[in-house]
Amino acid sequence: MRLIASLIGVVLLTAAAPVARDWSHVAAMKADGAYVIGNPQAKVKLVEWSSYTCPHCGHFAVESAPVLKGQMIRSGSTSLEVRHMVRDPLDLSAAIVARCGGAAKFAAAHQAMMAGQDKWMTAAEPYLKDNAERLNGLPRPQALREVADHIGLSAIGRAQGLTEPQIAACFADQAAVDKLLSLTASVPAEVQGTPTFYLNGKLLPAGGWNVVQPALAAAGAR
């Protein structure tokens, strides 16, 4: 009887143990349009000025994902604030799709957009070259949408659960586009390119994951 009681006690204690929350898919939009991925109360706060047409940004997102997303953000110790620096119409099309699903889908959509960068950037060059004159004659929302459809950006959105009406509505939402462009206009003078990182409010030296990872670890990311 004592053995049975002990086993029951162990089971109850195990069942009552709290389950750690996975913060890696949690995101929230700030008032200025930036997205914070992870625990908003995280001790370690990484800010990235980023562009979807920046190869270094894409490389950082892919290289850092197993540790930054898979461990540090997942655990709740670290958050990543994505601040868009929109550099060109192609970048704008990608950002519209990545942000289209709102906070619920942004973390996964952002990573998918960066992970697929090589493929859709390769498709973009010949498409834009062959269609430049026609696209320049279209209203901007229509031109941006056509680019997204033809080079694979819309497909990335659909893979993240977006519907055709949702995608169409996002490209037609001028207020959301204006907010995104206002975010870009707010870039500090000291940010000279992408990616640029701030850690707990302090500008990090230029570099990629090889610079950011040790700085995060020293700040307490785990």
C-alpha positions in Angstrom: 0.0 0.0 0.0 2.9 2.4 0.8 4.4 1.7 -2.5 1.2 2.3 -4.4 0.7 5.6 -2.4 4.2 6.7 -3.2 3.7 6.0 -6.9 0.4 7.9 -6.9 2.2 10.8 -5.3 4.9 10.8 -8.0 2.3 10.8 -10.7 0.4 13.7 -9.1 3.6 15.7 -8.8 4.5 15.0 -12.4 1.1 15.9 -13.7 1.1 19.2 -11.7 4.5 20.3 -13.0 4.1 23.4 -15.2 4.7 23.0 -18.9 7.3 25.5 -20.2 5.8 27.9 -22.8 7.2 27.9 -26.3 7.7 31.6 -27.1 9.2 31.1 -30.6 5.8 31.5 -32.3 4.5 34.4 -30.3 4.6 37.9 -31.8 3.1 41.2 -31.1 3.0 44.5 -33.1 4.3 47.6 -31.4 2.5 50.9 -31.9 5.0 52.0 -34.6 4.6 48.8 -36.6 7.6 46.8 -35.5 7.0 43.2 -34.5 8.4 41.7 -31.3 8.9 37.9 -31.5 9.0 36.0 -28.2 8.4 36.9 -24.6 7.7 40.7 -24.3 9.1 40.6 -20.7 12.3 38.8 -21.8 15.5 40.0 -20.0 17.5 40.0 -23.3 16.0 42.1 -26.0 17.5 42.0 -29.5 16.5 44.5 -32.1 17.2 43.9 -35.8 16.9 46.4 -38.6 16.3 44.1 -41.4 15.4 43.9 -45.1 14.0 40.9 -47.0 16.2 41.7 -50.1 19.3 41.8 -48.0 21.3 38.6 -48.5 23.1 39.1 -45.1 19.8 39.3 -43.4 18.6 36.1 -45.0 21.9 34.3 -44.0 21.6 35.5 -40.5 18.0 34.3 -40.1 18.8 30.8 -41.4 22.1 30.5 -39.5 20.8 31.8 -36.2 17.5 29.9 -36.2 18.5 26.7 -34.3 19.8 28.6 -31.3 18.2 32.1 -31.5 14.7 30.9 -32.3 15.0 27.3 -31.2 16.5 27.9 -27.8 16.8 31.5 -26.7 13.5 32.9 -27.9 11.7 29.6 -27.3 12.8 29.6 -23.6 11.4 33.1 -23.0 14.8 34.5 -22.1 15.2 36.5 -25.3 13.0 38.5 -27.7 13.7 39.6 -31.2 12.2 42.9 -32.5 12.1 43.0 -36.3 12.2 46.6 -37.7 11.8 46.7 -41.4 14.1 48.8 -43.5 12.3 48.7 -46.9 14.8 49.3 -49.6 12.9 48.8 -52.8 9.5 47.7 -54.3 10.5 44.0 -54.2 11.4 44.3 -50.5 8.0 46.1 -50.0 6.1 43.2 -51.7 7.9 40.7 -49.4 7.2 42.7 -46.3 3.5 43.0 -47.1 3.1 39.2 -47.5 5.2 38.5 -44.4 3.0 40.8 -42.3 -0.3 39.9 -43.9 -1.3 37.3 -41.3 -0.8 39.6 -38.4 0.8 38.8 -35.1 -0.5 35.2 -35.1 1.5 34.3 -38.2 4.3 36.8 -38.3 7.1 34.8 -36.6 6.7 31.8 -38.9 6.1 34.0 -42.0 9.2 36.1 -41.4 11.4 33.0 -41.1 9.9 31.4 -44.2 10.4 34.6 -46.2 14.1 34.7 -45.2 14.6 31.0 -45.7 13.2 31.2 -49.2 15.1 34.3 -50.1 17.5 32.8 -52.6 14.7 31.2 -54.6 12.4 34.1 -54.9 15.2 36.6 -55.4 16.5 34.5 -58.3 13.1 34.4 -59.8 12.7 38.2 -59.4 15.6 39.3 -61.6 14.4 38.0 -65.0 10.7 38.7 -64.2 11.4 42.4 -63.3 13.6 42.8 -66.3 11.1 41.4 -68.7 8.1 43.2 -67.2 9.5 46.5 -66.0 7.7 48.7 -68.5 4.3 47.1 -67.9 4.7 47.1 -64.1 5.6 50.8 -64.1 2.4 51.6 -65.9 0.2 49.8 -63.2 -1.1 51.3 -59.9 1.4 50.5 -57.3 -0.7 48.1 -55.2 -1.5 46.1 -58.4 2.2 46.1 -59.5 3.4 44.9 -56.1 0.8 42.1 -56.0 1.7 40.9 -59.5 5.4 40.8 -58.5 4.5 38.8 -55.4 2.4 36.3 -57.4 5.0 35.7 -60.1 8.1 35.3 -58.1 6.8 33.1 -55.3 6.1 35.5 -52.4 2.3 34.9 -52.5 3.0 31.2 -52.4 5.0 31.6 -49.2 2.1 33.4 -47.7 -0.3 30.7 -48.8 2.0 28.1 -47.2 1.6 30.0 -44.0 -2.2 29.7 -44.2 -3.1 33.0 -46.0 -6.0 32.9 -48.3 -6.3 34.7 -51.7 -8.8 37.2 -50.3 -6.4 37.9 -47.4 -3.4 38.5 -49.7 -5.5 40.8 -51.9 -6.7 42.8 -48.9 -3.2 43.3 -47.6 -1.9 44.7 -50.9 -4.9 47.0 -51.0 -4.4 48.2 -47.4 -2.7 51.5 -47.9 -2.8 52.4 -44.3 -0.8 49.3 -43.4 1.7 50.0 -46.2 2.1 53.6 -45.0 2.7 52.4 -41.4 5.4 50.0 -42.8 7.1 52.8 -44.7 6.9 55.1 -41.7 8.8 52.5 -39.7 11.5 52.6 -42.4 11.6 56.4 -42.2 12.3 56.2 -38.5 15.6 54.4 -38.9 18.3 56.0 -36.7 21.2 57.8 -38.5 23.7 55.4 -37.0 22.0 52.5 -38.9 23.9 52.4 -42.1 22.8 49.1 -43.5 21.1 45.8 -42.8 21.2 43.8 -40.7 22.0 46.2 -37.8 21.5 44.9 -34.3 20.9 46.5 -30.9 21.1 44.5 -27.7 19.3 45.8 -24.7 19.4 49.3 -26.3 23.1 49.2 -27.2 24.3 49.2 -30.9 26.3 46.0 -31.6 29.4 46.0 -33.9 28.7 45.2 -37.5 28.6 41.5 -38.2 26.4 38.4 -38.3 25.6 35.5 -36.0 29.3 35.2 -35.1 29.0 38.7 -33.5 25.5 38.4 -32.1 25.6 35.0 -30.5 28.4 35.7 -28.0 26.8 39.0 -27.1 23.5 37.4 -26.4 25.1 34.7 -24.3 27.0 37.3 -22.3 23.7 39.1 -21.7 22.1 36.0 -20.3 20.3 34.5 -23.2 19.8 30.8 -22.9 
